[in-house]
Amino acid sequence: MLARSQGSERRDEALLRYVTTATHEYKAEAAMTEPPSTTAEHTPIVVGIDGSEPSLAAARWGAAEARRRHLPLRLVHAYRWPFVAASPAAPPVGWSEATLRQDAEALVAAAVRAVVADAGEVPVAGRAIEGPTAAVLVKASAQACLVVLGHRSRGGIASLLLGSVAAAVCAHAHGPVVVVRQTLDATRPTEPIVVGVDGSPGGDRAIGFAFAEADLRGLPLIVAHAWNPPSRGEVAPFSDSVAELETAELHQMREWVHLWQEKFQHVPVSHRLIAAHPALALIDLSRHATLLVIGSRGRGGFTGLLLGSVSQQALHHAHCPVAIIR
C-alpha cells in the first residue's frame, strides 16, 4: 500500500528535526575535515558507504556513473563512537578512538577495492569521517555533482522500504541524490530513462537532468505527466470535451520539455499522459526503466515540505534507481 501511517509521518518529522540539528552541530567539525573545494570539471560523485550490501550496490552504480561522466568517485563513510550504557570513567574494554577510525578506514579501503574495476580510469578515493551519517553526507553533497546512496543502511530494519539516512539526505542534500535499491537489477542498460513532469521549477530541473542522463547513456527518454481527467458530467457545462482537454495537456507537456529537447536533439523522446495518481503512474513506469527522475517537490506540494509526497512514494516503491532533483 502507498498510504503511510500517522506513526510513520511522526517518525519522518522527528528524523528531519534530528538531521537539521545534527547538521548544524557537525558544521564546524566538517569544515576541518573536508578537502579544498573542487572545480566544476572535477566535482566528484559521492557515494555513502557503510559496508552493507545496499551501499555496495550504490558504490558500483556510482562507479559506473563516474566512468560515464569522466568524473572522480569519492566513497564516504561516516562513523561515530557508539552509544552504550556504561560509565564514562570506564569505557568498554578494547574500544578507542584510534580503533574506531582504523575500522572505518579498513571499511573504506575494502569498498574502494570492490568498485575500482567498475570505475575504469577515473580516480577513486575514500574518506572516513567522524560524525552523524546523514549530516556528513549532506555536507559532502555541497561539493558533489551527485550523491548516491543505498536504499537502506547497515543495521536498519529489514522491513523498511527506505532507510532513515537515505530519506534524510534526499530531504536535505544540496544537489541531486540517487537512491539505489540493492534487491533490484540496477544495471538495465537498454531500458529508457523516465522523468515525471508537472510544470514546477523542480520538475524543470528534473527534465534537464533526465535529458543529460539519457544523452550520456544513449537511451530514449519517457516524459510522463499524470492528470485527473474530468468525468462527462463535469465537462458538460463547458465547451471543451475530454478529448480536447487531453490534447491541451499533451501540448502543455511538450511546452515543458521543448527547450531541453532543442538542446538534446539526439535523444529520442516519447510523451506519456497518464490518467492516474502521479506516484502510481511513475512507480508503474519504473518497472521497465533504467532510472526514474523526479523533482524533490511538485507543483501542488506545501512549500514547507522538503520532499513532496510523490517523491517520497517513489523512493519507497520504485522498481529502479530513483534520482531526486532539487
SVG drawing of the C-alpha trace seen along z (x, -y; Angstrom):
<svg xmlns="http://www.w3.org/2000/svg" viewBox="-24 -27 69 36">
<polyline fill="none" stroke="black" stroke-width="0.4" points="0.0,0.0 1.1,-3.5 -0.7,-5.1 1.6,-5.8 0.5,-5.7 0.5,-8.6 3.2,-6.9 5.5,-6.8 4.8,-10.5 5.7,-11.4 8.9,-9.3 9.8,-11.2 9.2,-14.6 11.3,-13.6 14.1,-12.4 14.1,-15.7 14.4,-17.7 17.3,-15.5 19.2,-15.8 18.7,-19.6 20.2,-19.8 22.9,-17.3 24.0,-19.2 24.4,-22.4 26.4,-20.5 28.6,-18.9 29.3,-22.0 32.4,-23.2 33.9,-19.7 33.2,-19.0 34.9,-22.3 38.1,-21.0 38.0,-17.6 36.6,-18.4 39.1,-18.8 39.5,-22.1 36.7,-22.9 36.9,-21.3 36.4,-22.9 33.2,-22.2 35.1,-20.0 36.4,-17.7 33.4,-17.8 33.2,-14.2 30.3,-11.8 30.0,-11.0 28.7,-7.6 27.7,-7.0 29.0,-3.6 28.7,-1.6 29.8,2.0 26.2,3.2 25.1,4.8 22.8,1.9 25.7,-0.5 28.0,1.7 25.3,1.7 25.2,-2.0 29.0,-2.3 29.0,-0.1 26.3,-2.2 28.2,-5.4 31.4,-4.0 29.8,-3.2 28.2,-6.7 31.6,-8.3 33.1,-6.3 30.4,-7.6 30.9,-11.2 34.7,-11.1 34.5,-12.4 36.3,-11.3 34.5,-9.0 34.6,-9.6 33.4,-7.0 32.4,-8.4 31.9,-6.5 30.7,-8.3 31.3,-6.7 30.6,-7.7 31.5,-6.5 28.7,-4.0 26.2,-4.9 26.5,-2.3 25.1,-2.1 28.4,-2.4 30.1,-4.9 32.3,-7.5 35.0,-6.7 35.0,-3.0 34.8,-2.8 34.3,0.7 37.4,2.8 39.3,2.6 37.4,-0.4 39.4,-3.5 39.1,-6.4 42.1,-5.0 40.4,-1.6 37.2,-3.1 39.0,-5.1 41.1,-2.1 38.0,0.0 36.3,-2.8 39.4,-3.3 39.5,0.5 35.9,0.5 36.5,-2.3 39.6,-0.6 37.6,2.6 34.9,0.6 37.4,-1.1 38.9,2.2 35.5,3.6 34.5,0.9 37.7,-0.3 37.2,2.0 33.7,0.5 35.2,-3.0 37.7,-2.3 40.3,-5.0 38.6,-7.7 40.2,-8.2 38.6,-6.5 39.2,-7.8 37.7,-7.0 37.2,-9.0 36.3,-8.0 34.7,-11.0 33.6,-11.1 30.0,-12.4 26.3,-11.6 25.9,-9.8 23.2,-11.9 24.8,-15.2 28.2,-14.1 26.6,-13.2 24.5,-16.3 27.7,-18.4 29.6,-16.3 26.7,-17.0 27.7,-20.7 30.9,-19.7 29.5,-16.9 27.7,-16.8 25.7,-13.8 25.3,-11.8 24.5,-8.1 23.1,-6.0 21.8,-2.5 18.1,-2.4 18.8,-1.1 21.9,-1.3 23.6,1.4 21.7,2.2 18.5,0.8 15.2,2.6 14.9,5.1 11.2,4.5 11.7,0.8 11.5,-0.1 13.7,-3.2 16.2,-3.8 16.4,-6.9 19.7,-8.0 18.6,-7.9 15.3,-9.7 17.2,-12.4 19.9,-13.0 17.2,-13.2 15.4,-15.8 18.4,-18.0 21.1,-17.5 22.4,-20.5 22.1,-18.7 20.8,-15.6 20.6,-12.3 20.2,-8.8 18.9,-6.0 19.8,-2.5 17.8,0.5 20.2,3.5 17.4,6.1 16.7,4.9 18.7,5.1 20.3,1.6 22.1,2.1 19.3,2.4 21.5,0.8 18.9,0.7 15.7,-0.5 14.6,-4.1 15.1,-7.0 11.7,-8.1 11.1,-11.6 8.0,-12.9 6.9,-16.4 4.4,-18.8 5.5,-22.3 7.1,-23.1 10.7,-24.6 11.9,-21.4 10.3,-19.5 12.1,-21.6 15.5,-20.8 14.5,-17.1 13.8,-17.3 17.3,-18.8 18.9,-16.1 16.9,-13.3 17.8,-14.6 21.5,-14.8 21.4,-11.3 19.6,-9.8 22.1,-11.6 25.1,-10.3 23.8,-6.7 22.4,-6.8 18.9,-5.8 15.4,-7.0 13.6,-9.3 10.0,-8.9 8.4,-12.1 5.4,-11.3 2.7,-13.5 -0.2,-12.3 -3.6,-14.1 -7.1,-13.8 -9.5,-13.9 -13.0,-15.2 -16.0,-13.0 -18.6,-13.6 -20.8,-15.3 -18.0,-17.7 -17.3,-18.6 -21.0,-19.1 -21.2,-22.8 -18.2,-23.7 -17.5,-23.7 -14.3,-21.6 -14.6,-17.8 -12.4,-15.4 -10.5,-14.7 -9.8,-18.4 -8.7,-18.7 -6.3,-15.8 -4.9,-17.4 -4.3,-20.6 -2.5,-18.6 -0.3,-17.0 0.5,-20.3 1.5,-21.7 3.8,-18.7 5.6,-19.4 6.0,-23.0 7.6,-22.0 10.3,-19.9 10.6,-22.0 13.8,-23.9 15.5,-20.8 14.6,-18.8 16.1,-21.5 19.4,-21.2 19.4,-17.4 18.1,-16.8 19.6,-13.3 17.6,-11.9 14.5,-10.0 11.6,-11.3 8.1,-9.9 5.3,-11.6 3.0,-9.7 -0.1,-11.4 -1.5,-9.0 -4.8,-9.3 -3.7,-8.2 -2.2,-9.4 1.3,-10.7 3.1,-8.3 1.2,-5.3 2.0,-6.3 5.7,-6.8 6.1,-3.6 4.4,-1.6 6.7,-3.1 9.8,-2.4 9.2,1.4 10.9,1.0 13.2,-1.9 17.0,-2.4 16.4,-5.4 13.4,-7.3 14.0,-11.1 11.7,-13.4 11.8,-16.8 12.0,-16.9 8.7,-18.7 6.0,-19.1 3.7,-22.0 0.9,-21.1 3.0,-20.5 3.2,-22.5 6.1,-25.0 7.4,-24.0 8.0,-20.4 11.5,-19.3 10.2,-16.2 6.9,-16.0 4.5,-13.1 5.2,-11.8 9.0,-11.8 8.5,-10.1 6.3,-7.4 8.7,-6.8 11.6,-6.4 9.7,-3.8 8.2,-1.8 10.0,-2.4 11.4,0.7 14.6,-1.1 17.1,-3.6 15.5,-7.0 17.1,-10.4 15.7,-13.2 16.5,-16.6 16.3,-19.8"/>
</svg>
